[in-house]
Amino acid sequence: MNNPNNSLLERLFQLSKHGTTVRTELLAGFTTFLAMCYIVIVNPSILSLTGMDFGAVFVATCISAAIGCFVMGLFANYPIALAPGMGLNAYFTFAVVKGMGVPWQVALAAVFMSGIIFILFSFFKVREMLVNALPMSLKMAIAAGIGLFLALIALKNSGIIVANEATLVGMGQLYIMTADGSKSANWPVLLALFGMFITIALDYFRVRGAMIIGIFTITVIAMALGLAEFQGIVAPIPSLEPTFMQMDFNGLLNGSLIAVVFVFFLVDLFDSTGTLVGVSHRAGLLENGKLPRLKRALFADSTAIVAGAALGTSSTTPYIESAAGVSAGGRTGLTAVTVGVLLLACLWFVPLAKAVPAFATAPALLYIGVQMMRSAIEIDWQDITEAAPAFLTIAFMPFTYSIADGIAMGFISYAAIKLLCGRAKDVPVMVWIVAVAWAAKFWFLGA
């Protein structure tokens, strides 16, 4: 009889050492998958607004996420899943492509370059210098600001808020006036609000897969009302050709796009590091407060970014939803590998993804915004020299419709306020460098 301790899975993932079993890891992987599988619908829905082919982005999303999960599981042995990041895909679509008028091919090249830089920084001390130099208030403000940015996108796309000449934005109507003067329900707005409420309620009662359940519930109701069309469940895998290796590096020779590369890199740097540390802490995997095999984990992240850009999607990053799998007992890379396999299985379900209307994904964005805003509690609101730069970071992201401008204002205001308050010594050298670089960019190249 074979000793289970000598099995392939035991040798690969050291299950006994981590006090877990194959069954527990598989269950944890399935739990994480349910918590994050909304991304295979939401990501192509967002990126397709740039003109990218929905089916190709859907495939790129699944494959890049699976690659990240496999490298994280097999190389770093952590129960952390990866997929294209929320916030980063919104920045890609609404700030870079739609806001700056950059072709999506050039934006993919920017993502690719950020991944290459991430790989290089992962093997040197520069990454540690950046992470350690950034004040906690700015780290938390960046996360909270992205949460508000996602909320603004969701509210706008669903019609809950609309343009207003007098006040810039205003509340959308819950009804539509018909030709005969009567009122008819504005179903996209009502369903988006209802979807947010039920998603939050499901999460409160710890229902696994709350977001994906919310998305499909609203989609089914929309179909019943004739607002969405059922296109089937299973179909052949769409072609990757429309997005595969479509990166345009020539377009990167522009000062503004250098800043775009920096934002992709910076946001993913802190997002990935924070998620890795947070989930690993919950799993009890930290040693003396530090994450062993950190370089391997970051290599998995950067590899997935590069692969994703080549396939045709925005930056891939570790998912905080991995905490759901950790709560279910996941302790090794087998959890991440399980998620990767399930993501690949999604490739045949593109008709389901195409049937989901934009207002059905809005609740997921709003819910993620709620989760990310929680970071604001970690800001030292009693110290005005910390609170003010953090507030400006959070406020500038939605009000300028740009994650990049929010981050820039955070660095610049932090350095300026500390200097004027006689606390210049509190500002790390790296923050000064970045603040001056952003200020120069605004002065010479514009916003």
Residue pairs with C-beta under 8 A, 6 or more apart in sequence:
4 10
5 16
9 15
9 22
9 334
10 16
12 74
12 77
12 333
12 334
13 25
13 73
13 77
13 332
13 333
13 334
14 77
14 332
15 21
15 22
15 25
15 332
15 334
18 331
18 332
19 331
20 329
20 330
20 331
20 332
22 334
24 328
24 329
24 330
24 331
25 79
25 329
25 330
25 331
25 332
25 334
25 335
25 338
26 334
26 338
27 328
27 329
28 79
28 325
28 326
28 328
28 329
28 330
28 331
28 335
28 338
29 79
29 81
29 325
29 330
29 334
29 335
29 336
29 337
29 338
29 339
29 341
29 342
30 338
30 342
31 208
31 324
31 325
31 327
31 328
31 330
32 79
32 81
32 319
32 321
32 322
32 324
32 325
32 328
32 330
32 335
32 338
32 339
33 81
33 338
33 339
33 342
33 343
34 208
34 209
34 212
34 324
35 208
35 209
35 210
35 211
35 321
35 324
35 325
36 81
36 83
36 319
36 321
36 322
36 339
37 209
37 212
37 342
37 343
37 346
38 211
38 212
38 215
38 361
38 364
39 61
39 65
39 83
39 84
39 86
39 319
40 58
40 61
40 62
40 65
40 83
40 343
40 346
40 353
41 212
41 215
41 352
41 353
41 356
41 361
42 86
42 89
42 215
42 361
42 364
42 365
43 57
43 58
43 61
43 83
43 84
43 89
43 313
43 314
44 54
44 55
44 57
44 58
44 61
44 353
45 54
45 353
45 356
45 358
45 361
46 89
46 90
46 93
47 57
47 89
47 92
47 93
47 104
47 313
47 314
48 54
48 57
49 93
49 94
49 98
50 92
50 93
50 97
50 98
50 104
50 107
51 104
52 104
52 242
52 243
52 312
53 238
53 242
53 243
54 353
54 354
55 238
55 239
55 242
55 350
55 354
56 238
56 239
56 240
56 241
56 242
56 243
56 244
56 312
57 243
57 312
57 313
58 238
58 347
58 350
58 353
59 237
59 238
59 239
59 240
59 311
59 347
59 350
60 240
60 243
60 244
60 308
60 311
60 312
60 313
61 83
61 84
61 313
62 343
62 344
62 346
62 347
63 240
63 307
63 311
63 344
63 347
64 83
64 84
64 304
64 307
64 308
64 311
64 313
64 316
65 81
65 82
65 83
65 84
65 304
65 316
65 340
65 343
66 340
66 341
66 343
66 344
67 303
67 304
67 307
67 308
67 340
68 81
68 82
68 83
68 300
68 301
68 303
68 304
68 307
68 308
68 316
68 340
69 81
69 82
69 336
69 337
69 339
69 340
69 343
70 336
70 337
70 340
71 299
71 300
71 303
71 304
72 78
72 80
72 81
72 82
72 297
72 300
72 301
72 318
72 333
72 336
73 79
73 332
73 333
73 334
73 335
73 336
73 337
73 340
74 333
74 337
75 296
75 299
75 300
75 333
76 293
76 296
76 297
76 299
76 300
76 333
77 293
77 332
77 333
78 276
78 279
78 280
78 285
78 293
78 297
78 332
78 333
78 336
79 279
79 283
79 322
79 325
79 326
79 330
79 331
79 332
79 333
79 334
79 335
79 336
80 275
80 276
80 279
80 280
80 297
80 318
80 319
80 322
80 336
81 318
81 319
81 321
81 322
81 325
81 335
81 336
81 339
81 340
82 300
82 301
82 304
82 316
82 317
82 318
82 319
82 336
83 316
83 317
83 319
83 343
84 308
84 313
84 314
84 315
84 316
84 317
85 267
85 268
85 271
85 314
85 315
85 316
85 317
85 319
86 150
86 365
86 368
87 146
87 149
87 150
87 267
87 271
87 372
87 403
88 264
88 267
88 268
88 271
88 314
88 315
88 317
89 313
89 314
89 315
90 149
90 150
90 153
90 403
91 149
91 263
91 264
91 267
91 314
91 402
91 403
91 404
92 104
92 107
92 111
92 314
92 315
93 314
94 153
94 401
95 401
95 402
95 403
95 404
96 102
96 107
96 110
96 260
97 103
97 104
97 107
99 401
99 402
100 256
100 260
102 251
102 257
102 260
103 248
103 251
105 246
105 247
105 248
105 251
106 247
106 248
106 251
106 252
106 257
107 260
107 314
108 243
108 246
108 247
108 248
108 309
108 312
109 247
109 248
109 249
109 251
109 252
109 309
110 252
110 257
110 260
110 261
110 264
111 264
111 305
111 308
111 309
111 314
111 315
112 247
112 305
112 306
112 309
112 310
113 249
113 252
113 261
114 261
114 262
114 264
114 265
114 268
114 305
114 315
115 302
115 303
115 305
115 306
115 308
115 309
115 315
116 302
116 306
117 261
117 265
118 265
118 268
118 269
118 298
118 301
118 302
118 305
119 299
119 302
119 303
119 306
121 127
121 130
121 265
121 269
122 295
122 298
122 299
122 302
123 295
127 269
127 273
127 298
129 430
130 266
130 269
130 430
131 269
131 270
131 273
132 428
133 428
133 429
133 430
133 431
134 270
134 428
134 430
134 431
135 386
135 414
135 428
135 431
136 378
136 379
136 380
137 379
137 380
137 386
137 387
137 389
137 390
137 414
138 389
138 390
138 393
138 410
138 411
138 414
139 270
139 274
139 375
140 375
140 376
140 377
140 378
140 379
140 390
141 375
141 376
141 379
141 389
141 390
141 391
141 393
141 394
141 410
142 267
142 270
142 393
142 406
142 407
142 410
143 270
143 271
143 274
143 372
143 375
144 372
144 373
144 374
144 375
144 376
144 379
144 394
145 393
145 394
145 395
145 396
145 397
145 398
145 403
145 406
146 267
146 372
146 397
146 403
147 368
147 369
147 370
147 371
147 372
147 373
147 375
148 369
148 373
148 394
148 397
148 398
149 397
149 398
149 401
149 403
149 406
150 365
150 366
150 368
150 369
150 372
151 365
151 366
151 369
151 398
152 161
152 398
152 401
153 365
154 160
154 192
154 361
154 362
154 363
154 364
154 365
154 366
154 369
155 161
155 362
155 366
156 162
157 358
157 359
157 362
158 188
158 189
158 192
158 358
158 359
158 362
159 172
159 186
159 188
159 189
159 192
159 359
160 171
160 172
160 189
160 192
160 193
160 362
161 169
161 170
161 171
161 172
162 169
162 170
162 171
162 172
163 169
163 170
164 170
172 186
172 189
173 186
173 189
174 185
174 186
174 189
174 190
175 183
175 184
175 185
175 186
176 183
176 184
176 185
176 186
177 183
177 184
178 184
187 222
187 225
187 227
188 227
188 357
188 358
188 359
189 359
191 218
191 221
191 222
191 227
191 359
191 360
192 218
192 359
192 360
192 362
192 363
194 218
195 214
195 215
195 217
195 218
195 359
195 360
195 362
195 363
196 214
196 362
196 363
196 366
196 367
198 213
198 214
198 217
198 363
199 210
199 211
199 213
199 214
199 363
199 364
199 367
200 367
200 370
202 210
202 213
202 214
203 210
203 367
207 213
208 324
210 367
211 363
211 364
211 367
214 363
214 364
214 367
215 356
215 360
215 361
215 363
215 364
216 356
216 360
218 357
218 359
218 360
218 363
219 228
219 355
219 356
219 357
219 360
222 228
222 357
222 359
222 360
223 229
223 230
223 355
227 357
228 355
228 356
228 357
228 360
229 355
230 355
231 351
231 352
231 354
231 355
232 351
232 352
233 349
233 351
233 352
234 348
234 349
234 351
235 348
235 349
235 350
235 351
236 348
237 347
237 348
237 350
238 350
240 311
240 312
242 312
243 311
243 312
243 313
244 310
244 311
244 312
245 310
246 312
247 309
247 310
251 257
252 258
252 261
255 441
255 444
255 445
256 441
256 445
256 446
259 404
259 408
259 438
259 441
259 445
260 404
263 403
263 404
263 407
264 315
266 407
267 315
267 403
267 407
268 301
268 305
268 315
268 317
271 317
271 318
272 298
272 301
272 317
272 318
273 298
275 317
275 318
275 319
275 320
275 322
276 291
276 294
276 297
276 298
276 318
277 286
277 291
278 320
278 323
279 318
279 320
279 322
279 323
279 326
280 286
280 291
282 323
282 326
282 327
283 326
283 330
283 331
284 331
285 291
285 292
285 331
291 297
297 318
301 316
301 317
301 318
304 316
304 317
305 315
305 316
305 317
307 316
308 314
308 315
308 316
309 315
320 371
322 330
322 335
322 336
325 335
325 339
326 335
376 390
376 394
379 386
379 387
379 390
380 386
380 387
381 387
384 417
385 417
385 418
385 421
385 423
385 426
388 413
388 417
389 410
389 413
389 414
389 417
390 410
392 406
392 409
392 410
392 413
393 406
393 407
393 409
393 410
393 413
394 406
395 406
396 402
396 405
396 406
396 409
396 410
397 403
397 405
397 406
400 406
400 447
402 447
405 447
407 438
408 438
408 441
408 442
411 431
411 434
411 435
411 438
412 435
412 438
412 439
414 427
414 431
414 435
415 427
415 431
415 432
415 435
415 436
416 435
418 424
418 426
418 427
419 427
